[in-house]
Amino acid sequence: MPTEAPEQLRGILERVRTIALVGASEKTSRPSHQVMAYLQSHGYRVIPVNPRLAGQTLLGETVVADLNDLPEPVDMVDLFLAPERTDPVIDQAIALGVPVLWLQIGVINEAGAARAEAAGLTVVMNRCPKQEIPRLGVRRG
């Protein structure tokens, strides 16, 4: 069952330092771009993941093609993908042992979430960290 309790969400957002944002966009009007900028402004390192933009720079970070190309381990994978495109990324996150899998609002994959949880990942689904940080009063130390 994906994590929903406020104290658990707050704990995740206070512990996480580095996030892989899958489905990052160079278009400033896109939610993924806005969330990436917001997370960076709150002290997170966000590594953009998008095979179409791989090698380009987005908000000061080099875009990688997929999770296997990350330059360092991450604490969380944040998915901005259509639900039917999430399974390969969920499987990569499991294989890499990423501690937290976060599926954005509208990104619902119950079977993928169950697989990730069975592998030991903490899963958050159908939520946005940009909304949760102010709602929960997250303080990063």
N, C-alpha and C positions, 0 to 999 in steps of 0.2 A: 504494500500500500504506500503510495507516494507520501512524502513528508508534507504535512500541512500545518502542524501546530506552530503558533507564533514563536514560541521559545526555541523550537528546533530550527525554524527558518532564520531567526536572528543569529543563532549560533553558527549556522553555515556561513552567513554573510559576514560575520565577524572573523571567522577562521580563514576563509578563502583569501588568497593573495593573488594568484595567477589564474586567469580564465581564458580558455579557448572559446572564441565566439564563432560558431559554425553557421555560415550563411551571411557573413559580414558583407555589407554593401558599401560601395563608394558613393552612393546617392544619399545626400544629406537628408532627404525627405523620408528615407526608409527607417522604420523602427529599429532595425539592427544597427544602423549607423548611429542613431540617437542614443540607444542603450549603451553602445560601446563608448561613446564620448562621455556619457553620464558616469559609467563605471570608472573610467580613467580619472574623471574629476573627483572621484571619491577614493582615490588611492589604489585602485586595483590595476594590475598589469593585465591588459587584454590583448591576446594574440588573435588576429583575424584569420579565419579559415574560409577559403573560397577558391576552388580550383580555377575558376575563370579569371581571378585576379592575382593568382600566385606570382610572387616575385615583386609585385607592386607595393607601394607604401600607402598605408591607410591610417590616418590619425597617429602618425609617427612610428607605426609598427609594420614590419614586413609581413605581408599576407602569405600564408602557407596553403598548399593544396588540400591537405587532409591532416588528420591527427597524427599520423605516422611521421609527418614532416615538422612537428613542433620542435623548436630549438631547446626546449627545457620541459621538464615535467610540469603539469598544471594541476591545480586543486579542483577545478570545475570545468565541465564542458557545458556551454550554454547553446541550445539548439534553436536556430531560426530557420527551420526547414518545414516543408509540407510534411505532414505525418507519414505519408507513404514513402518518403525519402530518408527517414530517420534510422531504419534498421541497420544499414552498414556502419553508420557513425556510432550508434549505440554499441555495436559489436566491437568497434575499434576502441571505444572508451573502456569497455570491459577488459579487452586484451591488454590495454595499457595500464589498467588498475587505477584509473582516475577516481578519486574519492567521491565526487559529486557529479551527478548528471542532472542538468536543469533543462526542462522542456518549456519553452515559452508559451504564452497565452495562445490557445488554439492548436498547439502542437501536442496532440494526444495520441499516445501509442501505449496502450495498456499492456500488450504482450511484451514489447520492448522494455517497458518500465519493470515488469515482473522479472524478466531475464536479468536486467541490471541489478535489481535488488537481490536476486538469488546469488549473484556473483559478488555481493558485498558492497555494492555502490549505494550511496544515499541518493534517492531520486526525488526531485521536485517537478511537478507537472502542472501545466496550465496556469503558470504564474510568471511574473516579470520582476527581476531584481530591482529594476528602476522604480517600480511601484512599491516593492516590499521594503526597501531601505528607509524611505521616509515614514512609511506606515508603521514600521516596527521600531523606529528611532535607533537604527543601527549606528553604533559608534565604532569606528576602526581605531585600533591602538597600535 
